[in-house]
């Protein structure tokens, strides 16, 4: 049997509303608040999961 690396990626998402002069400032405000733990994403914010399998690695010393 071969060994495979399989990546599991979960997506959490939250939409928040802020007042700002423009979209760039709004993003900065939300990013700062996120890093300050004002927004906590948990299982209630789950949006999906993907599984990606990488091809098996060639074994060294077995190539000809």
mmCIF file of the N, C-alpha and C atoms, coordinates in Angstrom:
data_MODEL
# 
_entry.id   MODEL 
# 
loop_
_atom_site.group_PDB 
_atom_site.id 
_atom_site.type_symbol 
_atom_site.label_atom_id 
_atom_site.label_alt_id 
_atom_site.label_comp_id 
_atom_site.label_asym_id 
_atom_site.label_entity_id 
_atom_site.label_seq_id 
_atom_site.pdbx_PDB_ins_code 
_atom_site.Cartn_x 
_atom_site.Cartn_y 
_atom_site.Cartn_z 
_atom_site.occupancy 
_atom_site.B_iso_or_equiv 
_atom_site.pdbx_formal_charge 
_atom_site.auth_seq_id 
_atom_site.auth_comp_id 
_atom_site.auth_asym_id 
_atom_site.auth_atom_id 
_atom_site.pdbx_PDB_model_num 
ATOM 1   N N  . UNK A 1 1  ? 0.834   -1.187 0.000   1.00 0.00 ? 1  UNK A N  1 
ATOM 2   C CA . UNK A 1 1  ? 0.000   0.000  0.000   1.00 0.00 ? 1  UNK A CA 1 
ATOM 3   C C  . UNK A 1 1  ? 0.874   1.243  0.000   1.00 0.00 ? 1  UNK A C  1 
ATOM 4   N N  . UNK A 1 2  ? 0.336   2.323  -0.544  1.00 0.00 ? 2  UNK A N  1 
ATOM 5   C CA . UNK A 1 2  ? 1.042   3.601  -0.582  1.00 0.00 ? 2  UNK A CA 1 
ATOM 6   C C  . UNK A 1 2  ? 0.492   4.507  0.517   1.00 0.00 ? 2  UNK A C  1 
ATOM 7   N N  . UNK A 1 3  ? 1.324   5.465  0.929   1.00 0.00 ? 3  UNK A N  1 
ATOM 8   C CA . UNK A 1 3  ? 0.889   6.450  1.917   1.00 0.00 ? 3  UNK A CA 1 
ATOM 9   C C  . UNK A 1 3  ? 0.511   7.738  1.203   1.00 0.00 ? 3  UNK A C  1 
ATOM 10  N N  . UNK A 1 4  ? -0.570  8.351  1.643   1.00 0.00 ? 4  UNK A N  1 
ATOM 11  C CA . UNK A 1 4  ? -1.053  9.597  1.066   1.00 0.00 ? 4  UNK A CA 1 
ATOM 12  C C  . UNK A 1 4  ? -1.154  10.663 2.149   1.00 0.00 ? 4  UNK A C  1 
ATOM 13  N N  . UNK A 1 5  ? -0.838  11.887 1.791   1.00 0.00 ? 5  UNK A N  1 
ATOM 14  C CA . UNK A 1 5  ? -1.052  13.035 2.660   1.00 0.00 ? 5  UNK A CA 1 
ATOM 15  C C  . UNK A 1 5  ? -2.418  13.611 2.286   1.00 0.00 ? 5  UNK A C  1 
ATOM 16  N N  . UNK A 1 6  ? -3.324  13.738 3.257   1.00 0.00 ? 6  UNK A N  1 
ATOM 17  C CA . UNK A 1 6  ? -4.651  14.283 3.000   1.00 0.00 ? 6  UNK A CA 1 
ATOM 18  C C  . UNK A 1 6  ? -4.842  15.516 3.876   1.00 0.00 ? 6  UNK A C  1 
ATOM 19  N N  . UNK A 1 7  ? -5.102  16.658 3.231   1.00 0.00 ? 7  UNK A N  1 
ATOM 20  C CA . UNK A 1 7  ? -5.330  17.908 3.955   1.00 0.00 ? 7  UNK A CA 1 
ATOM 21  C C  . UNK A 1 7  ? -6.822  18.044 4.252   1.00 0.00 ? 7  UNK A C  1 
ATOM 22  N N  . UNK A 1 8  ? -7.138  18.391 5.502   1.00 0.00 ? 8  UNK A N  1 
ATOM 23  C CA . UNK A 1 8  ? -8.511  18.674 5.914   1.00 0.00 ? 8  UNK A CA 1 
ATOM 24  C C  . UNK A 1 8  ? -8.585  20.173 6.167   1.00 0.00 ? 8  UNK A C  1 
ATOM 25  N N  . UNK A 1 9  ? -9.490  20.860 5.458   1.00 0.00 ? 9  UNK A N  1 
ATOM 26  C CA . UNK A 1 9  ? -9.612  22.309 5.614   1.00 0.00 ? 9  UNK A CA 1 
ATOM 27  C C  . UNK A 1 9  ? -11.057 22.652 5.967   1.00 0.00 ? 9  UNK A C  1 
ATOM 28  N N  . UNK A 1 10 ? -11.236 23.275 7.141   1.00 0.00 ? 10 UNK A N  1 
ATOM 29  C CA . UNK A 1 10 ? -12.557 23.726 7.567   1.00 0.00 ? 10 UNK A CA 1 
ATOM 30  C C  . UNK A 1 10 ? -12.673 25.223 7.318   1.00 0.00 ? 10 UNK A C  1 
ATOM 31  N N  . UNK A 1 11 ? -13.873 25.652 6.972   1.00 0.00 ? 11 UNK A N  1 
ATOM 32  C CA . UNK A 1 11 ? -14.115 27.068 6.721   1.00 0.00 ? 11 UNK A CA 1 
ATOM 33  C C  . UNK A 1 11 ? -15.122 27.581 7.748   1.00 0.00 ? 11 UNK A C  1 
ATOM 34  N N  . UNK A 1 12 ? -14.722 28.636 8.465   1.00 0.00 ? 12 UNK A N  1 
ATOM 35  C CA . UNK A 1 12 ? -15.607 29.354 9.376   1.00 0.00 ? 12 UNK A CA 1 
ATOM 36  C C  . UNK A 1 12 ? -15.777 30.754 8.808   1.00 0.00 ? 12 UNK A C  1 
ATOM 37  N N  . UNK A 1 13 ? -16.978 31.316 8.881   1.00 0.00 ? 13 UNK A N  1 
ATOM 38  C CA . UNK A 1 13 ? -17.196 32.652 8.325   1.00 0.00 ? 13 UNK A CA 1 
ATOM 39  C C  . UNK A 1 13 ? -18.202 33.426 9.167   1.00 0.00 ? 13 UNK A C  1 
ATOM 40  N N  . UNK A 1 14 ? -17.961 34.742 9.249   1.00 0.00 ? 14 UNK A N  1 
ATOM 41  C CA . UNK A 1 14 ? -18.851 35.655 9.961   1.00 0.00 ? 14 UNK A CA 1 
ATOM 42  C C  . UNK A 1 14 ? -18.863 36.967 9.185   1.00 0.00 ? 14 UNK A C  1 
ATOM 43  N N  . UNK A 1 15 ? -20.022 37.574 9.065   1.00 0.00 ? 15 UNK A N  1 
ATOM 44  C CA . UNK A 1 15 ? -20.122 38.888 8.441   1.00 0.00 ? 15 UNK A CA 1 
ATOM 45  C C  . UNK A 1 15 ? -20.502 39.886 9.523   1.00 0.00 ? 15 UNK A C  1 
ATOM 46  N N  . UNK A 1 16 ? -19.756 40.993 9.595   1.00 0.00 ? 16 UNK A N  1 
ATOM 47  C CA . UNK A 1 16 ? -20.039 42.039 10.578  1.00 0.00 ? 16 UNK A CA 1 
ATOM 48  C C  . UNK A 1 16 ? -20.235 43.362 9.847   1.00 0.00 ? 16 UNK A C  1 
ATOM 49  N N  . UNK A 1 17 ? -20.942 44.282 10.477  1.00 0.00 ? 17 UNK A N  1 
ATOM 50  C CA . UNK A 1 17 ? -21.184 45.603 9.909   1.00 0.00 ? 17 UNK A CA 1 
ATOM 51  C C  . UNK A 1 17 ? -20.457 46.636 10.759  1.00 0.00 ? 17 UNK A C  1 
ATOM 52  N N  . UNK A 1 18 ? -19.698 47.512 10.095  1.00 0.00 ? 18 UNK A N  1 
ATOM 53  C CA . UNK A 1 18 ? -18.994 48.597 10.782  1.00 0.00 ? 18 UNK A CA 1 
ATOM 54  C C  . UNK A 1 18 ? -19.195 49.886 10.001  1.00 0.00 ? 18 UNK A C  1 
ATOM 55  N N  . UNK A 1 19 ? -19.053 51.001 10.690  1.00 0.00 ? 19 UNK A N  1 
ATOM 56  C CA . UNK A 1 19 ? -19.083 52.303 10.027  1.00 0.00 ? 19 UNK A CA 1 
ATOM 57  C C  . UNK A 1 19 ? -17.654 52.707 9.726   1.00 0.00 ? 19 UNK A C  1 
ATOM 58  N N  . UNK A 1 20 ? -17.415 53.160 8.478   1.00 0.00 ? 20 UNK A N  1 
ATOM 59  C CA . UNK A 1 20 ? -16.066 53.558 8.062   1.00 0.00 ? 20 UNK A CA 1 
ATOM 60  C C  . UNK A 1 20 ? -16.177 54.521 6.887   1.00 0.00 ? 20 UNK A C  1 
ATOM 61  N N  . UNK A 1 21 ? -15.070 55.197 6.585   1.00 0.00 ? 21 UNK A N  1 
ATOM 62  C CA . UNK A 1 21 ? -15.020 56.134 5.459   1.00 0.00 ? 21 UNK A CA 1 
ATOM 63  C C  . UNK A 1 21 ? -15.008 55.409 4.117   1.00 0.00 ? 21 UNK A C  1 
ATOM 64  N N  . UNK A 1 22 ? -14.417 54.196 4.091   1.00 0.00 ? 22 UNK A N  1 
ATOM 65  C CA . UNK A 1 22 ? -14.313 53.440 2.840   1.00 0.00 ? 22 UNK A CA 1 
ATOM 66  C C  . UNK A 1 22 ? -14.104 51.959 3.174   1.00 0.00 ? 22 UNK A C  1 
ATOM 67  N N  . UNK A 1 23 ? -14.099 51.124 2.127   1.00 0.00 ? 23 UNK A N  1 
ATOM 68  C CA . UNK A 1 23 ? -13.971 49.677 2.325   1.00 0.00 ? 23 UNK A CA 1 
ATOM 69  C C  . UNK A 1 23 ? -12.642 49.304 2.968   1.00 0.00 ? 23 UNK A C  1 
ATOM 70  N N  . UNK A 1 24 ? -11.566 49.991 2.582   1.00 0.00 ? 24 UNK A N  1 
ATOM 71  C CA . UNK A 1 24 ? -10.248 49.679 3.150   1.00 0.00 ? 24 UNK A CA 1 
ATOM 72  C C  . UNK A 1 24 ? -10.236 49.943 4.653   1.00 0.00 ? 24 UNK A C  1 
ATOM 73  N N  . UNK A 1 25 ? -10.816 51.058 5.057   1.00 0.00 ? 25 UNK A N  1 
ATOM 74  C CA . UNK A 1 25 ? -10.865 51.376 6.483   1.00 0.00 ? 25 UNK A CA 1 
ATOM 75  C C  . UNK A 1 25 ? -11.757 50.379 7.223   1.00 0.00 ? 25 UNK A C  1 
ATOM 76  N N  . UNK A 1 26 ? -12.857 49.990 6.609   1.00 0.00 ? 26 UNK A N  1 
ATOM 77  C CA . UNK A 1 26 ? -13.746 49.006 7.234   1.00 0.00 ? 26 UNK A CA 1 
ATOM 78  C C  . UNK A 1 26 ? -13.000 47.703 7.482   1.00 0.00 ? 26 UNK A C  1 
ATOM 79  N N  . UNK A 1 27 ? -12.223 47.274 6.492   1.00 0.00 ? 27 UNK A N  1 
ATOM 80  C CA . UNK A 1 27 ? -11.455 46.041 6.661   1.00 0.00 ? 27 UNK A CA 1 
ATOM 81  C C  . UNK A 1 27 ? -10.439 46.188 7.791   1.00 0.00 ? 27 UNK A C  1 
ATOM 82  N N  . UNK A 1 28 ? -9.749  47.330 7.853   1.00 0.00 ? 28 UNK A N  1 
ATOM 83  C CA . UNK A 1 28 ? -8.766  47.561 8.921   1.00 0.00 ? 28 UNK A CA 1 
ATOM 84  C C  . UNK A 1 28 ? -9.432  47.492 10.294  1.00 0.00 ? 28 UNK A C  1 
ATOM 85  N N  . UNK A 1 29 ? -10.600 48.112 10.414  1.00 0.00 ? 29 UNK A N  1 
ATOM 86  C CA . UNK A 1 29 ? -11.316 48.113 11.694  1.00 0.00 ? 29 UNK A CA 1 
ATOM 87  C C  . UNK A 1 29 ? -11.669 46.687 12.110  1.00 0.00 ? 29 UNK A C  1 
ATOM 88  N N  . UNK A 1 30 ? -12.231 45.928 11.173  1.00 0.00 ? 30 UNK A N  1 
ATOM 89  C CA . UNK A 1 30 ? -12.646 44.559 11.484  1.00 0.00 ? 30 UNK A CA 1 
ATOM 90  C C  . UNK A 1 30 ? -11.440 43.678 11.779  1.00 0.00 ? 30 UNK A C  1 
ATOM 91  N N  . UNK A 1 31 ? -10.353 43.857 11.009  1.00 0.00 ? 31 UNK A N  1 
ATOM 92  C CA . UNK A 1 31 ? -9.147  43.055 11.252  1.00 0.00 ? 31 UNK A CA 1 
ATOM 93  C C  . UNK A 1 31 ? -8.593  43.323 12.645  1.00 0.00 ? 31 UNK A C  1 
ATOM 94  N N  . UNK A 1 32 ? -8.547  44.593 13.048  1.00 0.00 ? 32 UNK A N  1 
ATOM 95  C CA . UNK A 1 32 ? -8.052  44.929 14.387  1.00 0.00 ? 32 UNK A CA 1 
ATOM 96  C C  . UNK A 1 32 ? -8.954  44.326 15.457  1.00 0.00 ? 32 UNK A C  1 
ATOM 97  N N  . UNK A 1 33 ? -10.258 44.465 15.277  1.00 0.00 ? 33 UNK A N  1 
ATOM 98  C CA . UNK A 1 33 ? -11.192 43.904 16.258  1.00 0.00 ? 33 UNK A CA 1 
ATOM 99  C C  . UNK A 1 33 ? -11.065 42.382 16.334  1.00 0.00 ? 33 UNK A C  1 
ATOM 100 N N  . UNK A 1 34 ? -10.847 41.746 15.190  1.00 0.00 ? 34 UNK A N  1 
ATOM 101 C CA . UNK A 1 34 ? -10.663 40.289 15.172  1.00 0.00 ? 34 UNK A CA 1 
ATOM 102 C C  . UNK A 1 34 ? -9.418  39.907 15.974  1.00 0.00 ? 34 UNK A C  1 
ATOM 103 N N  . UNK A 1 35 ? -8.309  40.618 15.729  1.00 0.00 ? 35 UNK A N  1 
ATOM 104 C CA . UNK A 1 35 ? -7.065  40.312 16.453  1.00 0.00 ? 35 UNK A CA 1 
ATOM 105 C C  . UNK A 1 35 ? -7.171  40.658 17.937  1.00 0.00 ? 35 UNK A C  1 
ATOM 106 N N  . UNK A 1 36 ? -8.060  41.587 18.269  1.00 0.00 ? 36 UNK A N  1 
ATOM 107 C CA . UNK A 1 36 ? -8.309  41.927 19.673  1.00 0.00 ? 36 UNK A CA 1 
ATOM 108 C C  . UNK A 1 36 ? -9.339  40.988 20.313  1.00 0.00 ? 36 UNK A C  1 
ATOM 109 N N  . UNK A 1 37 ? -9.747  39.953 19.582  1.00 0.00 ? 37 UNK A N  1 
ATOM 110 C CA . UNK A 1 37 ? -10.713 38.940 20.039  1.00 0.00 ? 37 UNK A CA 1 
ATOM 111 C C  . UNK A 1 37 ? -12.119 39.493 20.261  1.00 0.00 ? 37 UNK A C  1 
ATOM 112 N N  . UNK A 1 38 ? -12.459 40.568 19.553  1.00 0.00 ? 38 UNK A N  1 
ATOM 113 C CA . UNK A 1 38 ? -13.832 41.066 19.621  1.00 0.00 ? 38 UNK A CA 1 
ATOM 114 C C  . UNK A 1 38 ? -14.782 40.143 18.859  1.00 0.00 ? 38 UNK A C  1 
ATOM 115 N N  . UNK A 1 39 ? -14.257 39.444 17.862  1.00 0.00 ? 39 UNK A N  1 
ATOM 116 C CA . UNK A 1 39 ? -15.043 38.491 17.081  1.00 0.00 ? 39 UNK A CA 1 
ATOM 117 C C  . UNK A 1 39 ? -14.431 37.109 17.299  1.00 0.00 ? 39 UNK A C  1 
ATOM 118 N N  . UNK A 1 40 ? -15.230 36.177 17.771  1.00 0.00 ? 40 UNK A N  1 
ATOM 119 C CA . UNK A 1 40 ? -14.773 34.807 17.998  1.00 0.00 ? 40 UNK A CA 1 
ATOM 120 C C  . UNK A 1 40 ? -15.596 33.885 17.102  1.00 0.00 ? 40 UNK A C  1 
ATOM 121 N N  . UNK A 1 41 ? -14.928 33.216 16.188  1.00 0.00 ? 41 UNK A N  1 
ATOM 122 C CA . UNK A 1 41 ? -15.608 32.259 15.320  1.00 0.00 ? 41 UNK A CA 1 
ATOM 123 C C  . UNK A 1 41 ? -15.539 30.878 15.953  1.00 0.00 ? 41 UNK A C  1 
ATOM 124 N N  . UNK A 1 42 ? -16.682 30.193 15.962  1.00 0.00 ? 42 UNK A N  1 
ATOM 125 C CA . UNK A 1 42 ? -16.746 28.859 16.553  1.00 0.00 ? 42 UNK A CA 1 
ATOM 126 C C  . UNK A 1 42 ? -17.590 27.952 15.662  1.00 0.00 ? 42 UNK A C  1 
ATOM 127 N N  . UNK A 1 43 ? -18.015 26.822 16.192  1.00 0.00 ? 43 UNK A N  1 
ATOM 128 C CA . UNK A 1 43 ? -18.756 25.834 15.400  1.00 0.00 ? 43 UNK A CA 1 
ATOM 129 C C  . UNK A 1 43 ? -20.040 26.409 14.803  1.00 0.00 ? 43 UNK A C  1 
ATOM 130 N N  . UNK A 1 44 ? -20.620 27.423 15.431  1.00 0.00 ? 44 UNK A N  1 
ATOM 131 C CA . UNK A 1 44 ? -21.831 28.046 14.884  1.00 0.00 ? 44 UNK A CA 1 
ATOM 132 C C  . UNK A 1 44 ? -21.562 28.764 13.561  1.00 0.00 ? 44 UNK A C  1 
ATOM 133 N N  . UNK A 1 45 ? -20.297 29.054 13.270  1.00 0.00 ? 45 UNK A N  1 
ATOM 134 C CA . UNK A 1 45 ? -19.913 29.771 12.050  1.00 0.00 ? 45 UNK A CA 1 
ATOM 135 C C  . UNK A 1 45 ? -19.366 28.836 10.970  1.00 0.00 ? 45 UNK A C  1 
ATOM 136 N N  . UNK A 1 46 ? -19.527 27.544 11.171  1.00 0.00 ? 46 UNK A N  1 
ATOM 137 C CA . UNK A 1 46 ? -19.020 26.545 10.230  1.00 0.00 ? 46 UNK A CA 1 
ATOM 138 C C  . UNK A 1 46 ? -19.736 26.670 8.887   1.00 0.00 ? 46 UNK A C  1 
ATOM 139 N N  . UNK A 1 47 ? -18.958 26.747 7.797   1.00 0.00 ? 47 UNK A N  1 
ATOM 140 C CA . UNK A 1 47 ? -19.523 26.881 6.449   1.00 0.00 ? 47 UNK A CA 1 
ATOM 141 C C  . UNK A 1 47 ? -19.201 25.711 5.540   1.00 0.00 ? 47 UNK A C  1 
ATOM 142 N N  . UNK A 1 48 ? -18.236 24.871 5.912   1.00 0.00 ? 48 UNK A N  1 
ATOM 143 C CA . UNK A 1 48 ? -17.932 23.729 5.063   1.00 0.00 ? 48 UNK A CA 1 
ATOM 144 C C  . UNK A 1 48 ? -16.574 23.125 5.361   1.00 0.00 ? 48 UNK A C  1 
ATOM 145 N N  . UNK A 1 49 ? -16.311 22.008 4.678   1.00 0.00 ? 49 UNK A N  1 
ATOM 146 C CA . UNK A 1 49 ? -15.036 21.308 4.839   1.00 0.00 ? 49 UNK A CA 1 
ATOM 147 C C  . UNK A 1 49 ? -14.642 20.721 3.489   1.00 0.00 ? 49 UNK A C  1 
ATOM 148 N N  . UNK A 1 50 ? -13.337 20.698 3.221   1.00 0.00 ? 50 UNK A N  1 
ATOM 149 C CA . UNK A 1 50 ? -12.826 20.058 2.008   1.00 0.00 ? 50 UNK A CA 1 
ATOM 150 C C  . UNK A 1 50 ? -11.712 19.099 2.393   1.00 0.00 ? 50 UNK A C  1 
ATOM 151 N N  . UNK A 1 51 ? -11.549 18.059 1.593   1.00 0.00 ? 51 UNK A N  1 
ATOM 152 C CA . UNK A 1 51 ? -10.496 17.075 1.785   1.00 0.00 ? 51 UNK A CA 1 
ATOM 153 C C  . UNK A 1 51 ? -9.712  17.000 0.486   1.00 0.00 ? 51 UNK A C  1 
ATOM 154 N N  . UNK A 1 52 ? -8.391  17.166 0.552   1.00 0.00 ? 52 UNK A N  1 
ATOM 155 C CA . UNK A 1 52 ? -7.548  17.132 -0.636  1.00 0.00 ? 52 UNK A CA 1 
ATOM 156 C C  . UNK A 1 52 ? -6.426  16.129 -0.424  1.00 0.00 ? 52 UNK A C  1 
ATOM 157 N N  . UNK A 1 53 ? -6.363  15.126 -1.290  1.00 0.00 ? 53 UNK A N  1 
ATOM 158 C CA . UNK A 1 53 ? -5.318  14.103 -1.201  1.00 0.00 ? 53 UNK A CA 1 
ATOM 159 C C  . UNK A 1 53 ? -4.214  14.425 -2.197  1.00 0.00 ? 53 UNK A C  1 
ATOM 160 N N  . UNK A 1 54 ? -2.976  14.407 -1.726  1.00 0.00 ? 54 UNK A N  1 
ATOM 161 C CA . UNK A 1 54 ? -1.813  14.626 -2.589  1.00 0.00 ? 54 UNK A CA 1 
ATOM 162 C C  . UNK A 1 54 ? -1.378  13.287 -3.166  1.00 0.00 ? 54 UNK A C  1 
ATOM 163 N N  . UNK A 1 55 ? -0.796  13.301 -4.365  1.00 0.00 ? 55 UNK A N  1 
ATOM 164 C CA . UNK A 1 55 ? -0.309  12.043 -4.936  1.00 0.00 ? 55 UNK A CA 1 
ATOM 165 C C  . UNK A 1 55 ? 0.774   11.436 -4.046  1.00 0.00 ? 55 UNK A C  1 
ATOM 166 N N  . UNK A 1 56 ? 0.915   10.126 -4.061  1.00 0.00 ? 56 UNK A N  1 
ATOM 167 C CA . UNK A 1 56 ? 1.944   9.497  -3.222  1.00 0.00 ? 56 UNK A CA 1 
ATOM 168 C C  . UNK A 1 56 ? 3.344   9.912  -3.670  1.00 0.00 ? 56 UNK A C  1 
ATOM 169 N N  . UNK A 1 57 ? 4.247   10.005 -2.713  1.00 0.00 ? 57 UNK A N  1 
ATOM 170 C CA . UNK A 1 57 ? 5.640   10.335 -3.003  1.00 0.00 ? 57 UNK A CA 1 
ATOM 171 C C  . UNK A 1 57 ? 6.341   9.108  -3.566  1.00 0.00 ? 57 UNK A C  1 
ATOM 172 N N  . UNK A 1 58 ? 7.228   9.323  -4.526  1.00 0.00 ? 58 UNK A N  1 
ATOM 173 C CA . UNK A 1 58 ? 8.022   8.207  -5.048  1.00 0.00 ? 58 UNK A CA 1 
ATOM 174 C C  . UNK A 1 58 ? 9.018   7.779  -3.984  1.00 0.00 ? 58 UNK A C  1 
ATOM 175 N N  . UNK A 1 59 ? 9.184   6.488  -3.846  1.00 0.00 ? 59 UNK A N  1 
ATOM 176 C CA . UNK A 1 59 ? 10.129  5.975  -2.860  1.00 0.00 ? 59 UNK A CA 1 
ATOM 177 C C  . UNK A 1 59 ? 11.537  6.107  -3.407  1.00 0.00 ? 59 UNK A C  1 
ATOM 178 N N  . UNK A 1 60 ? 12.439  6.609  -2.582  1.00 0.00 ? 60 UNK A N  1 
ATOM 179 C CA . UNK A 1 60 ? 13.841  6.752  -2.999  1.00 0.00 ? 60 UNK A CA 1 
ATOM 180 C C  . UNK A 1 60 ? 14.483  5.382  -3.099  1.00 0.00 ? 60 UNK A C  1 
ATOM 181 N N  . UNK A 1 61 ? 15.353  5.234  -4.075  1.00 0.00 ? 61 UNK A N  1 
ATOM 182 C CA . UNK A 1 61 ? 16.070  3.986  -4.239  1.00 0.00 ? 61 UNK A CA 1 
ATOM 183 C C  . UNK A 1 61 ? 15.304  2.972  -5.068  1.00 0.00 ? 61 UNK A C  1 
ATOM 184 N N  . UNK A 1 62 ? 14.067  3.263  -5.379  1.00 0.00 ? 62 UNK A N  1 
ATOM 185 C CA . UNK A 1 62 ? 13.253  2.342  -6.163  1.00 0.00 ? 62 UNK A CA 1 
ATOM 186 C C  . UNK A 1 62 ? 13.175  2.779  -7.629  1.00 0.00 ? 62 UNK A C  1 
ATOM 187 N N  . UNK A 1 63 ? 13.744  3.962  -7.945  1.00 0.00 ? 63 UNK A N  1 
ATOM 188 C CA . UNK A 1 63 ? 13.680  4.471  -9.313  1.00 0.00 ? 63 UNK A CA 1 
ATOM 189 C C  . UNK A 1 63 ? 14.747  3.821  -10.176 1.00 0.00 ? 63 UNK A C  1 
ATOM 190 N N  . UNK A 1 64 ? 14.454  3.618  -11.457 1.00 0.00 ? 64 UNK A N  1 
ATOM 191 C CA . UNK A 1 64 ? 15.434  3.058  -12.390 1.00 0.00 ? 64 UNK A CA 1 
ATOM 192 C C  . UNK A 1 64 ? 15.472  3.883  -13.630 1.00 0.00 ? 64 UNK A C  1 
# 
